[in-house]
Amino acid sequence: IDYLKAHYTLYPIEELLIGGGGQSYCIGITLDDGYQDNFKLLDIIKSEQIPITIFVCPEIIKSNVPFWFTYSDSEYLKTIDDVMRTKIVNDLDSLPGKDALSINYINDMKKYVSFQSHTLTHPILTKCTSRKSKNEIVESKNQLQLIIDKNVNGFAYPAGYYNDEVINQVKNAGYQYAFTTDHGYNNVKSDMYKLKRISINDDFTEKELAVKVSGIWGFIKKII
């Protein structure tokens, strides 16, 4: 955080994308899924006044089961039809352990953190029926707004999977922007429903962070 604050301007995502704020070399920080460990960030978020957006799934927040994509065969589960995936996951849901932030945690954080939608249950939207994907997109917005008592304008595609139909459903649900997991930067010409991001690992050193954020990593990746 010290490195980012020293070299870039940290902006709330909504100000950058909707409010027209921002300047050159702005960074918005996002987290997907809303793991319980995110609550441990609250003190530094408050003390350092760090604008941060967390994309969460309301139905998972209200449950007491692990994220299905933390299971050992999650990569396989991402490739199969949603009906089959759900059946397998339901069989696994007897396993103990809650991964997601609780509603109490979210209530403590919502004054300092922007919570936005990540569907109801984190399915792979491109593997769902049209009816299922629409419900996941629409109802996650509705339920999250009730939980945080604020408007929800943003969306992040679970695991980064999207197609034209999913994008149209996100637009029709009233979201004003949506994030992919595609690597890259955004500017005034970016598609608001195909926003790119730069993934940062928890164990990155400051030098690794600098290389990744500066774009050097992306450049090297393209030429090797």
C-alpha positions, 0 to 999 in steps of 0.5 A: 500500500505504501508503494501504491500511495507513493507512486499512484493516486488511489481512487474509489472505483465508482468515482473513476467509472461513474463520477468522472473523477480521476487523473493520470496514474490512478488505481482502484483496488478490487477484491473478489468473493469476500473472504472472511480474511478481508475483515482483517483489512478493515483497520488499515483501510480505515487508518490509511483511508484506502478506497476498496471495492469487494465483489460478494455473493449474497447467498454465499454470505448467508450460508455456512459452507465453503466456497465451491471453487476452493474444492480440490477439483474446482478447475474441473467444476468450472468446465462442466454444465451448471446443473452437473456442477451444482449437483456435485457441489451440493454433495460436497456442501456437507463439509464444514467451514465458512469462507465468506464474510458474514453479514455482521462483518459486512455491516461493520465494513460497509461504511469504509468499503464499497460492496458490489455484486458477484452473482448470488452463488458464484456459478460459471455464468457461461455454463448456466441456462439463460434463466439461471444466469439472469436470476443470478445477476438480477437477484444478487443486485437486489439482495445485496442492496437490502444487506448494505442499504445502498445502491449496487452499480458494479458487477464482477464476472465469477472466475472471469467467464462472460459472453455477449449474452451475459454482458447484455443481462448485466446491462439490462439488470441496471449495472453501470460497469462490470469487471473481467479478469482479463489483464490490462488497463482501463481508460476513457475508451474502455468498454464499461462492461469489459473492464480489465484488471491486474491480478496481484498475489498476496505474497508479492514483494514490492519489486514484484508489485512495481513490475506488475502494476507498471505494465512491464510484466504484461509487455514481457508476457506478450513477447515471450 
